[in-house]
Amino acid sequence: MFNFFDNPLTVLHLSSKVLGAGLAMLLVGIYGAYLYGGHLSIVVLVTMHAMTIIGPTLIKIGYVMRLLAQYRLEKGLTHAVA
């Protein structure tokens, strides 16, 4: 499993998916928890509020993964030139 994270291009692609999932969860959570005017069960309402917390967390994790992957890609290119 850790070999998966050795390739910076793979991590970069994964970070894009994590960023997208986090943004989707945040937007759906905000809509369901605060903007939707209909009746929701308590379980769905709690899930929507949880999504407003989990979504930004995934955005932060995806952004850090992206920064690390870009750093490793840049570091690899500079060593290839030297």
TAHUTA-V606775 format. One record per residue. SS is DSSP state (@ for helix, = for strand, . for the rest). OMEGA is omega in degrees with one decimal (* if undefined). BURIAL is + if it has 16 or more other ideal C-beta (glycine too) atoms within 10 Angstrom, else -. Layout:
ss: {SS:SS}
omega: {OMEGA:OMEGA}
burial: {BURIAL:BURIAL}
This chain:
ss: {.:@:@:@:@:@:.:@:@:@:@:@:@:@:@:@:@:@:@:@:@:@:@:@:@:@:@:@:@:@:@:@:@:@:@:.:.:.:.:.:.:@:@:@:@:@:@:@:@:@:@:@:@:@:@:@:@:@:@:@:@:@:@:@:@:@:@:@:@:@:@:@:@:@:@:@:@:@:@:@:@:.}
omega: {-177.5:174.4:177.9:-177.5:178.4:-179.3:-177.6:177.5:177.1:178.5:179.1:177.9:178.2:-179.6:177.2:178.7:178.9:176.8:179.3:178.8:178.8:178.7:178.7:179.6:179.2:-177.6:177.8:178.7:178.4:179.9:-176.7:-175.4:-170.9:-172.3:-177.2:-175.7:-177.2:-179.8:175.9:175.8:-176.9:179.3:178.9:-179.9:177.0:177.5:179.0:177.6:177.4:178.3:177.3:175.2:-177.0:-179.8:177.8:176.7:177.3:176.8:179.8:178.8:178.7:179.5:177.8:176.3:-179.9:178.8:179.8:179.6:179.0:177.3:180.0:176.7:179.0:179.0:178.5:179.2:-179.1:177.3:179.7:180.0:-175.8:*}
burial: {-:-:-:-:-:-:-:+:-:-:+:+:-:+:+:-:-:+:+:-:-:+:-:-:+:+:-:-:+:+:-:+:+:-:-:-:-:-:-:-:-:-:-:-:-:-:+:+:-:-:+:+:-:+:+:-:-:+:+:-:-:+:-:-:+:+:-:-:+:-:-:+:-:-:-:-:-:-:-:-:-:-}
